[in-house]
Amino acid sequence: SGFVRARGGGDIRDVNTNSENWAVVKGALVAGMYPNIIHVDRENVVLTGPKEKKVRFHPTSVLSQPQYKKIPPANGQVAAIQALPTDWLIYDEMTRAHRIANIRCCSVVTPVTVALFCGSARLPSNALQEPSSFRVDGVPNDSSDSEMEDRTTANLTALKLD
């Protein structure tokens, strides 16, 4: 098809430069799969998505942990969620059987990857708050009676991400 050359620049070695770098691979997957992202609610032990409040692993998903054959399906889902190493997943396909949403072709991703590669490229104007001056002890430093401060101050800026 002409995308990968047999020899020279653009050959298979060139296009596979980052194939062993899993951080780059996961970043590309997360950016390409967005908005197909699921959050793990560890408090309620459920998977939630932007449009679905309760999502389950499809029985054919590797993450559904079919190796626990002795655990009943309802408890198997809880065990699968508790065994996840991070709080974020990407998925390729979501299907619905009656009221139950199932996800297939899932992969776990880190919160940093989600923060960097998911969402809008533009932030609303209220996402960045003006810096405020705080003393190191955490007390607001709004006014002072003296020219010289005894304590060091630090400027803090907050960035709100959804």
SEDO-994120 format. One line per 5 residues: number of its first residue (from 1); their letters; for each residue x, y, z of N, C-alpha, C, O. Coordinates in steps of 0.1 Angstrom, whole numbers. Each point is the difference from the previous one (the first is absolute). Example, Ala and Ser with C-alpha at 12.3 -4.5 7.8 and 13.67 -1.06 7.14 Angstrom:
BEGIN
1 = AS = 132,-57,78,-9,12,0,9,12,0,10,0,7 | -14,11,-14,9,11,0,-8,11,8,5,11,1 .
//
This chain:
BEGIN
1 = SGFVR = 8,-12,0,-8,12,0,9,13,0,-6,11,-2 | 19,-13,4,8,12,-1,3,7,13,7,10,0 | -13,-14,11,2,8,12,13,-3,7,7,9,5 | -3,-22,-6,13,-4,6,9,-5,-11,-4,-9,-8 | 16,15,7,9,-4,-11,8,-12,4,2,-3,12 .
6 = ARGGG = 3,-4,-22,7,-12,3,14,3,5,6,-7,8 | 0,18,-14,14,4,4,0,15,1,-8,7,-5 | 19,-2,12,2,14,1,-8,7,11,-6,-7,9 | 5,20,-10,-8,8,9,-15,-4,-1,-5,-1,-10 | -1,0,22,-14,-4,1,-2,-15,-1,-11,-5,-2 .
11 = DIRDV = 22,-3,3,-2,-14,0,-5,-5,14,-3,8,8 | 1,-21,-7,-6,-6,12,7,4,13,-7,1,10 | 20,0,-11,8,4,12,-3,14,4,-1,3,12 | -1,6,-21,-3,14,3,-13,2,6,-2,7,9 | -8,-14,-15,-14,1,5,-2,-7,13,-10,3,7 .
16 = NTNSE = 18,-12,-3,-1,-7,13,10,6,11,3,-7,9 | 1,19,-11,10,6,9,-5,0,15,8,-3,9 | -21,5,-7,-5,1,14,-9,-12,3,-7,0,10 | 8,-11,-17,-8,-12,2,3,-6,14,-9,-7,5 | 21,8,0,3,-6,13,-2,10,11,2,-4,12 .
21 = NWAVV = -5,16,-15,-2,11,11,-15,0,3,-8,7,-7 | 4,-14,18,-14,-2,3,-7,13,4,-12,2,-2 | 20,8,7,-6,13,4,-5,7,-13,-11,6,0 | 19,-7,-10,-4,6,-13,-12,-7,-6,-9,6,-6 | 10,-19,6,-11,-9,-6,-13,3,8,-10,2,-7 .
26 = KGALV = 10,-2,20,-12,3,8,-5,14,-3,-12,3,-1 | 21,7,0,-4,14,-3,-7,1,-14,-10,6,-1 | 15,-13,-9,-6,-1,-13,-14,-6,1,-9,4,-7 | 8,-15,14,-13,-7,2,-10,9,7,-11,0,-5 | 15,6,15,-9,8,8,-5,12,-9,-12,3,0 .
31 = AGMYP = 21,4,-7,-4,11,-8,-9,-5,-12,-10,7,-3 | 13,-18,-2,-9,-5,-11,-13,-6,4,-10,0,-7 | 9,-5,19,-12,-7,5,-10,10,7,-11,-3,2 | 16,15,2,-8,10,6,-12,3,-8,2,2,-12 | -14,-2,17,-5,0,13,-4,-13,6,-7,-1,10 .
36 = NIIHV = 12,-10,-15,-3,-13,5,9,-3,12,10,-8,0 | -14,14,11,8,-1,12,-10,-3,12,-11,5,0 | 16,-13,9,-7,-4,12,8,3,12,12,-2,1 | -20,6,10,7,3,13,-4,-11,9,-12,-4,0 | 21,0,9,-3,-10,10,-4,7,13,9,8,6 .
41 = DRENV = -21,-10,-2,-5,6,13,3,-10,10,-8,-10,2 | 19,11,5,4,-10,10,-9,0,13,-1,-10,6 | -5,22,-3,-8,0,12,-13,-8,-2,-4,-7,9 | -2,7,-21,-12,-8,-3,3,-12,-8,-9,-8,-2 | 22,5,-1,5,-11,-8,-8,-2,-12,-6,-11,-3 .
46 = VLTGP = 5,22,-6,-6,-1,-13,8,8,-10,9,8,4 | -11,-12,-16,6,8,-11,-10,10,-5,-12,-4,-2 | 16,16,-1,-9,11,-5,6,6,-12,12,2,-1 | -21,3,-8,4,7,-11,-7,13,-1,-8,3,8 | 11,5,-18,-6,13,-2,-15,-1,-2,-8,9,5 .
51 = KEKKV = 3,-19,-11,-14,-2,-3,-7,-11,8,-12,-1,1 | 21,-8,5,-5,-12,7,4,1,14,12,2,3 | -21,-4,6,3,0,15,5,-13,5,7,-1,10 | -10,-10,-17,4,-13,4,4,-8,-12,-9,-3,-9 | 21,-1,8,5,-8,-12,7,-12,6,6,-1,10 .
56 = RFHPT = -8,-10,-18,6,-13,4,10,-4,-11,-1,4,-12 | 11,-13,16,8,-6,-10,-8,-10,-8,-8,-8,6 | 10,7,-19,-6,-10,-8,7,-13,4,11,-1,3 | -19,-10,-3,6,-13,4,12,-5,-8,8,-7,5 | -7,12,-17,12,-4,-8,12,9,2,11,-2,-5 .
61 = SVLSQ = -13,13,13,11,9,3,11,-7,9,-4,-7,10 | 16,9,-13,11,-5,9,-1,5,14,3,-7,9 | -7,20,-8,-1,6,13,-12,-5,9,-1,3,11 | -8,-11,-17,-11,-6,8,5,-11,8,-7,-5,9 | 19,1,-10,7,-10,8,-7,-14,0,-5,-4,10 .
66 = PQYKK = 3,-2,-22,-7,-13,0,8,-11,7,-5,-11,2 | 17,14,2,8,-11,7,-6,-3,14,3,-10,6 | -12,19,-1,-6,-2,13,-14,-7,-2,-10,6,2 | 11,-18,-7,-12,-8,-4,-9,-3,12,-12,-2,-1 | 18,1,13,-7,-3,12,-8,11,6,-9,-2,8 .
71 = IPPAN = 12,14,-12,-7,12,5,-12,3,-9,1,-1,-12 | -13,2,18,-12,3,-8,2,13,-8,7,9,4 | -14,-8,-15,2,12,-9,-2,13,6,8,9,-3 | -17,-7,12,-2,13,7,12,3,8,5,12,0 | 0,-21,8,11,2,8,13,0,-8,10,7,4 .
76 = GQVAA = -10,-13,-16,12,0,-9,2,14,-5,11,4,-2 | -22,3,-1,1,14,-4,7,9,10,8,8,-3 | -12,-10,16,5,8,11,15,-4,1,8,9,2 | -5,-21,-2,14,-4,1,9,5,-12,11,4,2 | -17,-4,-14,7,6,-11,3,15,1,11,4,-3 .
81 = IQALP = -21,3,8,2,15,2,10,2,11,8,9,-1 | -9,-16,12,10,2,11,14,-4,-4,9,6,6 | -7,-15,-15,13,-4,-5,7,10,-9,11,-1,-4 | -19,11,-1,6,9,-10,11,9,6,-2,5,11 | 13,-4,-18,11,8,6,-2,15,-1,7,7,8 .
86 = TDWLI = -15,-2,-16,-3,15,-1,-14,3,-1,-9,-10,0 | 5,23,1,-14,4,0,-6,3,-13,-11,6,-1 | 19,-8,-10,-5,4,-14,2,-12,-9,10,-7,0 | -20,6,-10,1,-10,-10,-4,7,-13,-8,10,-1 | 13,-16,-10,-5,4,-13,-7,-13,-6,4,-11,4 .
91 = YDEMT = -13,13,-13,-7,-12,-6,-3,3,-15,-1,12,-4 | -1,-22,-3,-3,1,-14,-15,-1,-3,-5,7,-9 | -1,-16,16,-14,-2,-3,-9,-1,13,4,-7,9 | -15,14,-10,-10,-1,11,-13,-6,-6,-5,6,-10 | 0,-16,16,-12,-6,-5,-10,0,12,3,2,12 .
96 = RAHRI = -16,-3,-16,-10,0,11,-9,-13,-2,-5,-3,-11 | 3,-4,22,-9,-11,1,-10,4,10,2,-1,12 | -14,4,-17,-11,5,9,5,13,7,3,10,-7 | -2,-10,20,5,12,7,14,0,3,5,10,6 | 3,-20,-9,14,-1,4,9,4,-12,-1,-6,-11 .
101 = ANIRC = 10,15,14,10,4,-10,13,-8,3,4,0,11 | 1,-6,-22,12,-7,1,11,6,-9,-3,5,-10 | 15,-6,15,12,5,-8,9,-11,-4,2,-9,8 | 3,10,-20,10,-10,-5,12,7,-5,0,12,-2 | 10,-20,0,13,5,-5,5,12,9,2,11,-5 .
106 = CSVVT = 0,-14,17,4,10,10,15,-1,3,6,-10,-2 | -2,21,7,14,1,5,1,10,11,-7,11,0 | 15,-14,10,1,10,11,10,10,-3,10,-2,-7 | -12,15,11,9,11,-3,1,8,13,-8,0,9 | 19,7,-8,3,8,12,-7,13,0,-4,5,-11 .
111 = PVTVA = 1,1,22,-6,13,1,7,11,-7,-6,9,-6 | 20,-10,6,8,10,-7,-3,0,-15,-1,10,-6 | 0,-22,1,-2,-2,-15,-14,6,-3,-1,7,-10 | -9,-9,18,-13,5,-2,0,15,1,-6,7,-9 | 13,-1,18,1,14,2,7,7,-12,-4,11,-4 .
116 = LFCGS = 14,-18,-1,8,6,-11,-7,-1,-14,1,9,-8 | -8,-21,6,-4,-3,-14,-15,0,-2,-5,-2,-11 | -3,4,22,-15,0,-2,-6,14,2,6,8,7 | -17,-6,-13,-7,12,2,2,10,-11,7,-2,-9 | -13,13,11,1,11,-9,14,7,0,7,0,10 .
121 = ARLPS = -3,4,-22,13,7,-1,-1,14,6,11,6,3 | -23,-1,-1,-2,13,6,-6,-1,14,-9,-8,1 | 13,16,8,-6,1,13,-9,12,1,4,10,-6 | -15,-11,14,-8,12,2,8,10,8,10,-3,7 | -14,16,-9,7,11,7,1,-1,15,9,5,6 .
126 = NALQE = -20,-12,0,0,-1,14,8,-12,5,0,-2,12 | 7,-5,-20,8,-12,4,13,5,7,5,-7,9 | 0,18,-13,12,5,7,-4,11,9,-5,11,-4 | 9,-13,17,-3,10,10,12,9,2,11,-4,-1 | -13,16,5,11,10,2,8,-5,12,-5,-6,9 .
131 = PSSFR = 18,8,-10,9,-4,11,-4,8,13,-3,11,-1 | 5,-18,12,-2,7,13,13,-2,8,7,-10,-1 | -5,19,9,12,0,8,-3,-7,14,-9,5,7 | 17,-15,-4,-2,-7,13,13,-1,7,11,-1,-6 | -11,2,19,12,-2,8,2,-15,0,-9,-8,-3 .
136 = VDGVP = 21,4,5,4,-14,0,-9,-8,10,-2,-12,-2 | -2,18,13,-8,-7,10,-15,-2,-5,-8,-6,7 | 5,11,-19,-14,-2,-5,-10,10,3,-11,-1,-4 | 15,12,11,-9,10,4,0,11,-11,11,4,-5 | -23,1,0,0,10,-10,8,12,4,0,4,11 .
141 = NDSSD = 7,2,-21,8,12,3,-6,11,-8,6,5,-9 | -17,0,14,-8,11,-7,6,14,3,1,8,-9 | 3,-6,21,5,13,3,11,-1,11,2,-11,6 | 6,21,-5,11,0,9,2,13,6,-2,11,-6 | 6,-10,19,3,12,7,14,4,-2,3,12,3 .
146 = SEMED = 6,-20,-7,14,3,-1,5,-2,-14,-6,-7,-8 | 17,14,5,6,-1,-13,7,-14,-1,0,-6,-11 | 6,2,21,8,-13,0,-9,-11,6,-6,1,11 | 5,-12,-19,-8,-11,5,10,-10,7,11,-3,-5 | -16,-3,16,8,-9,7,0,-14,-7,9,-8,1 .
151 = RTTAN = -20,5,-8,-2,-13,-6,1,1,-15,-4,11,-6 | 8,-21,0,1,0,-15,-14,-2,-6,-9,-7,6 | 7,12,-18,-13,-1,-6,2,-8,-13,11,-1,-6 | -22,-5,1,1,-7,-12,-13,3,-8,-11,2,5 | 13,0,-18,-12,2,-9,-5,-13,-5,7,-9,-5 .
156 = LTALK = -20,7,7,-7,-13,-4,-10,3,-11,-7,10,0 | 7,-18,-10,-10,1,-11,-7,-14,-1,7,-10,1 | -20,10,-3,-7,-12,-1,-5,-2,-14,-6,10,-6 | 7,-22,1,-6,-3,-13,-10,-11,2,3,-11,4 | -16,14,-7,-10,-10,2,-3,-7,-13,-2,6,-11 .
161 = LD = 3,-20,11,-2,-8,-11,-12,-9,3,-1,-5,12 | -8,3,-21,-11,-9,2,4,-14,-3,-9,-9,2 .
//
